Every structure is written in C-alpha cells, then in structure tokens.
Amino acid sequence: MDSIVFVTKSNNNFYKLELARTLLHFVEYDFTYFWEQCIDLGKSCRKLGGYSSKQFRVVKNLITKCHPYYEAQINSDFENIVLDCLIEYICHSENIGLEELWARCISPKNAYEKAIFVRISEYKTGRAINQWANIMRIQEYARAKLDYIFEGDIVPRNMYVTRKGYFDLSFSVMAKELGFPSSELPAAKRYNSALMPNSAFMVSKVSKLILKKINPVIDEIKDPVYNPPISRDAIRDQISLDAFSYLRGMARPDGMELEAAEETFANLDGEYFLPDSFKAIIDLEFDKMLENNIILQKCAKCGKYFFYDMNYKGRLCNRVSSSGKTCREMYDETKPIEEEPITTDIETRCQILYTALSNKVGEEFKENEFKEWAQYLENMRENVKTEAATVEDLEAFLEYSERMCVEVKARPAVKVIKSDPMQAPPPPVKKRETSKPEPQRFRFPTLEELERLDNNRRR
C-alpha cells in the first residue's frame, strides 16, 4: 500500500495521500509566489480601502496543491490565510506588534481595516491562529523530522523506527512538561467506512436504504433528550448503546438491498483516517511510510530526498533537474563530490541580514531599495554557485551589508507580539538547479563604489 485515504469534519469528501511523495512535495514547496501575490493584493486593498473576497479567494487557491490537507481545509481552517499573511507582513515591515495593529484598526475607516481588526480579534480570543505562520512552521517541522529520521548513511529499518519513536516521544515529554493537556494535542483517528463521523452522508446510497427500513421505528420514538455532559468521554458508551437499543432485533436484509450495499462497501473497503490538524497528518504519513518499508535517502549533491533502492549503492538521486539530467547522470560517483562553495555559516549570515533589513523596510529602507538589495544578494549567491563569482566576493558584499545594518544590530528591535511564538521565516530564495551552464557574468561594484552609493543615499 503506497497511499492512504483521509477525511475531515469540514466536508464529506475523501482525500488520497501518496506516502512519501506527498511529504517530499510539501517540504520542497516554494511559497514565494503566493507570498508576493498576498503582498501585492494587500497594497491594492490598502490603497483603495476595499476588501474583495473574490480576489482573496483567487490568491488562496494558488497553493491548493501544496498538500491534500490544505485542499481539504481550504474553506475552513485556511479560509483567511491570505489575510493572515498580510497581517504578518504588516507587523514585520512596519516593526509593530499585533496589539498596535489591532488598536490602529479598532475604529476601521474601510472594509480592509475592518477585516484586519476582526481577524486579530479572533487571534486574541483564541478562536483562530495565524494560519500563514502555522503552515510555515508545519513545513519547518516536517523538514526537521525528515532529517532527524533519514539523514545520513543507510541503516536497518528498525533504526529508522527507533529514530521516529525517539523524536515523537521527545515531543510528548516536552508537551507534558510545559503543561499542555494530551487531549488538546494533534491526533489522527482510524475508522472503517461505516463508522466515520460523517458516514451517514458520505455513504449516502446505503444510508437511504437503511433510513427507509428504520423509519417506522423512528416515528415511534419520543424526542430523545441529549444534554451535553461536562466530560464527553464518560458517556460515549452510554449514548452509543442508547442508539443501538432501538436497533435491537433488526432483521438482516437480503436480496437486492444487500446486493446494493455489497457494491458500495466493496468500493469503500479499507481504513480511513481523520486527522484533527496539519501536524497530525504529517505524523501519520511518517508512521505509514515506515509501516510500508518506505525508506528515503538524501542526495549527496542536490540535498533532496529520494526513494531508497536496495539495488543502488550510490548516494545520488535520479530526479530530473532543470538541465534535463539527473544527479546520477551529471556526476561521476567514482570521484569525490565537491562540497557546495557557500557554507552553512555564510547561508546563515545571508538569512540574518535578510531578516534584519526586511524589518527596517518603511523606516530607513524604502521597499524598492530592499528588493534591489535582495535581488543583488540572490544574483551574487547564484554566481558563486556557477563560478561566475568567488566566495570572497560574496563575503565582501556581506561585510558591507553588515556595516549598513550596524544600527539594527546595536539597537534591540521593538518587541513584536505575534499570533504564534515562532516567527514565520522570510520567503526562501529559490534554489536553481544547474549542471554548470555557461556562467552569466555580472559586473559587481567595488566596496568603494558601494560605500559612495550608500553615502549619497543618506544625504
């Protein structure tokens, strides 16, 4: 079995999840275009003072294919993800907190400000969270768990199971120590097709036949009294058996009625899962992957994961890159693979600078100046990878940028109150796969020229 089927409480549809393929697609999904479209839509709404549900719905649908769970919950949990993205952007770009933004919109001048005020009010009252920040954190969680279990040399299956168990148990211990009740933590329940929460509607053809048969019994029943208890767990058996008591003695159908039901249940044979959150479906996929002996291996060149094949002893993937070739075709495995020229330390410096400067947009930086700087950084990184520039050129640019950011480093930033304790990361720089094409050379200014431009800007 290389797939599972899950359902949700928000609709009556079935959703298929391909094991491992869905996970890899999600962890590699690039949300940059969605993020940019949210920002552009927000600027237009802010300028016009309007709020178009149709436009927000169009942007929301851009990432429908990021994961089947998002598709299933797009009109419930993720209904306001575009607005959530705008709220997160405003807080970061203007260096303000949710409380300040909420207070600013408390007497809304237009529909746009009213929408922001209502959404932040939902955060404050615990009726919602920022789903844009949440989906970024879920992607980070999935990547971390993937690396924890599968990164490194191939080991026996039981070791992968042990790593997953240790990772999950660490989470459970931490949640307990923080005082989070286990009943509130993510979980996925398993059902057969007839006992799903919405089975009366999802298996409607047979349900209608049953309803015709039990209608005479229902007509004789006095209005049942159901008082929601303080503890629902305590009376689950009671209310279930109360319902069964009216079916006691029901005759087994035969003939055409049973044949019709047989066809339906034959198509619905198997197990169905009901995840109550995004994290729950991610954890479920990891569990089912190992149950079905699906092992992943990390490519030594591109860093992406691929399905382990016991007949292949190398460390390169067979994914087709933008060059039209796979890593196995592009690189000779008998030779040592060259390390990436941009080290982890340099990548970390790039991310720190990106975050610091993005937080200054609107104060000391104009937005178009920040975009020019970000594009310059991306071009520099790409040229280092294609050998059109050196690591020393990139480090010189980073040193210049760090001097430009010295005020940000020296002065602590205003505390930002977020809907989630973990800050959503900035949109990632899209990594381009290449088989060393002809380098496109850029003429980078010298440090003296950069400093002269900087001085002219400050005048």
N, C-alpha and C positions, 0 to 999 in steps of 0.2 A: 504494500500500500504506500503510494508516494504522495497521497493527498488526504486531507480531512475536510469535513463539512461542518460549518458552524452557523448558528442562528443568533439573532439578537432580540431583545424585547421590544425594540422600537418599530419593527416591521415583521411581515410574515414571509420573508424570503429566505432562501438557502444560499450560502456563500461557500465557494470552494477555495481552499488554501493549499497550494502546492508546497509540500515540505521542502525546506532549504531554499528553493528558488524564490519563494515569497520573501523570506528573511534577507537573502542576499540583495534582492531588488530594493528592499526598504532601506537597508543600511547604506547603500550606494546612491540612493535617490538624491537628486540635486534640487533643492527647494529655492534656488536663487531666483529663477524667473518668476515664481509665484510671489516671492518677497518683493521683487521690483514692481510687479503689477499692483500689489497691495499699496505700496507707497505712492505710485502714480495716481491710483484711484483716490487715495486719501487726500492728496494735494488738490485734486479736482473738486472733491466734495467740500474741502475746507474753503476753497476759493469761491465756490458757488453757494455754499451754505446748504446744499441739498444732501439727500441720502437716498440713493436708488437701490432698492432691494434687488432689482434685476441685474444691475451691474455687479453688485456684491456676489450674487449667485453665480454669475459667469466666472468670476475670478476664483471663487470657492471650488468650482468644478475643474480647475486647471490641474489639481493634484489628486483627482479621483483615483488614479491608478497607482498611487504611492503604496497602498496596502488595501487588501479587501476589507479590513475592519473600518478604515476611513470611509470606504464606499458604503458600507453598511450603516454607518452612523452619520453620514454627511448631513442629514436633515434633523439630527437630534443633538448629539454631543458636539459636532463640529459645525453646527448651523451658523455660528458667529465667528468662525476662525479668521475671517478677513478683518473684521473689526478688532479682534484680539491682536492681530499682527500690527494694525495701525496704532493701537494703544501702546504696545511695546516699543514701536518705533518712536512715537512722540516722547515717551519717557526717556529714551536713550538719547535722541537727537537734541532735546531741549534740556537734558540733565535734570529732570524733575521726577518726583515720585507720584504714585497713584493718588495719594491724598491731595496733592496740589492740583493734579489734572482734574480730579473729581470736583474739587472746590471751584475750579475755574469754570466748569460746566454746570454748576448747581442751579444757575439761572440761565438755561440754554437760550441762545439767540436764534437758533435754527435747528432743523431736524438732525443735522450732523452732530452738533454738540449734545443734543438730547440723547442720541443713540450711545454716545460715549458715556454720558452720565448714567444711563440705565445699565449699561454693561458693567461699569465699575461698581455700581451699587450691588449687582449680582455677585461680584467677587467678594465685596465686603460682608455680605450676609451669608456667605457660604453656599449659595445656590449655583455657583459656576466657578470655573477656573479659567485662566488664560490658556486656551487650547493650542494657540500657536507656540507658546513657550512649552506647553506639555508635549507636543509632538516632536519638538527639538530635543527635549530631554529623553523621550522614549527612544529616539534614534540613537542618542548617545549611549543609553542603557543597552540597547541591542548590540551596538558595536563593542562595548566593553565586555559583555557576556560572551560574544562570539570569540574575541581574542583570548579571553580567560580559558575557554574550553579547548579551542582548536589551534591556537598559535603554537608554532614550534614543530619539532620532529613528530613523525607518525608514531603513535603508541597504541597498545592494545585497547580494545573497545571499553573494557571495564575502567580504564584510567579516565577516559572521557566522561563516563558516567559519574565517576568519583569527583572529577573537577566540577561538573554541573551541580552535583549534590552539595559540595562544599560551598560553592557560590551561592546557591539558594538558601542554604542553612545560615550562612553569614548574614544574608538579608533578614531572615526570620529573627535571628538573635538580636540584630541591631534594632529592628522594629519593636521587639518586646522591651528592650532596654529603654527605648525612647517613649514607651507607654502607649504605643499605637495598638488598639484592640485588634486581634486577629480577625474578628468578624468584619472589620472595615477594610481589610487588605484585599488586593485583587485575587480573583479565583475564577476558574472555569469549571462548570458542571457538565457532566456527561449524561445524555438521555438517549432513549430509543425514540423512534419517530412518533410513537403514540403518547408519550409522556412529556413531550416538550411543553413549555409554558403556553405557547400559542397553538398547540397541536389541533385544537378544535377548528381553527381557521386554516391552518397550513395543510391539514389532511381533510379538506372540506368535503370531498366527494363521499368518503366513507362516513364522515360526521353527520351528513344529511340523512343517510340511510339509518344510522343509529337513532337520530333525533325522531324520525318518523315512528320508530319502534317503541321509544320510551315516552313519547308524548302523552299517552293515556295515564302513565304513572305520574308524570309531572303535573298534570291537571288536577290530580287528587291531593297533591302535597300542599299543605298550608304554607304561607310565606315563611321560609326559614329565617331564623334570627342569627345574624353573624355580627358579633361585637369584636372589633379588633382588639386583641389582647396586648398586654404590656410586653410579654415575651411570646413571640410567634412560635419559636422553636418548641415551646412547652405543649402546644396543642395541635401540632402538624398531624399527628396520628389521629387525633380526635375528629378533626374536620374531614380528613380523608375517609375515615370509616363511616362517618355520618352520611357522606355522599354514597358510599358503597352500600349502605343499608337499604337504599331504595332500589338497588340493582340486584339484591339477593333473590335468587330464583329465576333470573333472566335466562330464557332458553337460548341455546346456541343456534345461530342462524344456519341455514343450509341452502342448497340450490344456487340460484342466480345471485342472491345477495352476498353469499360468501365468496363466490367467484369474482364478483366485482371488487370486493375487499382484497382478495388474494392478489389481483393485478396491481393494486395500489401499493400494498405493503411489500411486494416483490421489488418495486422500483425504489422503495424507501428503506430497504434493508441496510442495516449498519448502525453506527453510532453517530450521534450529533452532539456538538459541544456548544455551550452557552457561556462565553466569556463576559465578565461584567466590566471589563476595562481593557485598554490597549495593552497594558503590561501583561495582563492575563493571557492574551492571545499570543504574545511574543514568547512567554514562558512555555505555553502549551506546545508551540512549534518546536522549541528545543527538546522538550520531552519526547515528542513523537519522532523527531529526527533520530534520536539515539535508539528508541524502541525499534525503529526500522533499519538500524545499522547504517544510517547515512552519516558519513564522516567527511569533513571538509578539510582542505589543505590550503595554506596560504602561499601564493605565488612569490617566489624569491625575487622576481623582477618588478612586477606592477603592484604587488602588495594586495591584490584582490584574492578572494577565496574561490576555490573550485572543488568539484566533487572528487574525492579520493578514489583512485583506481588501483587495485592491488597489482595489476599488470604493468603499471607505470611506476618506475622507481625515481623519477626526477622530481624537481621542485618548481617546475614552470607550468603555467596554466595553458589551456587550449582555447581561451577566449579570443575572439577576433577583435583586434584593435582598430583604430581609425585608419591605420595603414593598410588594412585588409589582411593582415597576417596575425598569427598568434604568437605569444611569447616563446613557445617551443620552436616555432619556425624562424623567429628573428634572432635567437641567441643559441650559441653552441654550448650545450651543457657540459662539455668536456673542459671548457675553460671557466675559470672563476668569474662569477658575475660581479661587475663593477658596482660599487656602492653608489647610492644617489649622491650627487655633488652637494645638494642642500641638506645639511644635517638637521636633526630634530631640534637642536638648540637654535639654529637660525630660523626654522619654521616657527618656533615658539616666540622669538623676537618679532617676527612678522605679525603674528596674531596679537601680541601685546600692543604693538604700535597701531594696528588696525582698530582695536577696541578703544585705545586712548584717543586717537584722532576722531573716530566716529562720535565719541561722547562730547567732543568740542564743537561739532557742527552746530552752527547757529550762534556761537559766541565769538570765538576768534577765527573760525574757519567758515567760509561760505561752502555751501553744499557742492557747487560745481568744482571748487578747489579740492575738496576732499575726494570727489570722484576722479579727478585728474591724477591726484597722488596715488589712489588705489589702483588705477589702470597702469600707472607707471611702475608700481611695485609688481603687479602681475606680469607685465612685459619683461621686467628685469628677471623675475623668477623663471619665466619660460625660456628666456635666452641663456640663462645659466645652465638649464637642463639640456638645451640643444647646442651648447658650447659656443653660442654667439656672444657670450659674455662670461666673465670669470666670477668665482665666488668672492674674490676680493672686491670686484665692482659692486656686488650686492651688499657686502658688508660696509663698504664706504657709504652707500646710499642709506643703509640702516643707521649708521652712526650720525649722518647728517639729520635724518628724520628724528632720531632720539634727542638730538640737541634742540630741534624745533619743538619737541614735546616736553622739554625740561620743566616747564611750568605745570604741566599736567602731573608729572611725577612728584614735584615738590609740594604741590598743594593737594590735600585729600579731596576727593570728589564729594559732591553733595550726596548724601545717602538717598538711594532710590528705593522706595517701597514697592515691591513687586507682588504680583499675584502668586508667584511661586518662589521658593527660596533660592533656586538655582537660576542664574541668569542665562537666558537663551543666547547661544553663540551667534556671532555675526555670520552673514551668509558666507559659505565657504567659497574660496577661489576655485573655480572649476579646473580640475586637472585634465590636461590634454595628453592623450596617449600618442606617442610618435615613435617611429623607428628611425630616428635621427635624420630628418629630412634636411634639405639644404637650409642652412641657418639663415634666418631673416635678421639681418643686422640692423640694429637701431643705433643712432648716434646719441649717447648719453652725455649730458653736460658734465663738466668737471665740478669738483666741490666748490671751487672759487665762483663758478657761474651760478651754482645753486644758491650759495650764500648771497651773491649780489641780487638774485631774483627775490630772495627772502627779505633782504633789506628794503628793496623797492616796494614790496607788498606791505611792509609795516609802516611806511611813510604816510 
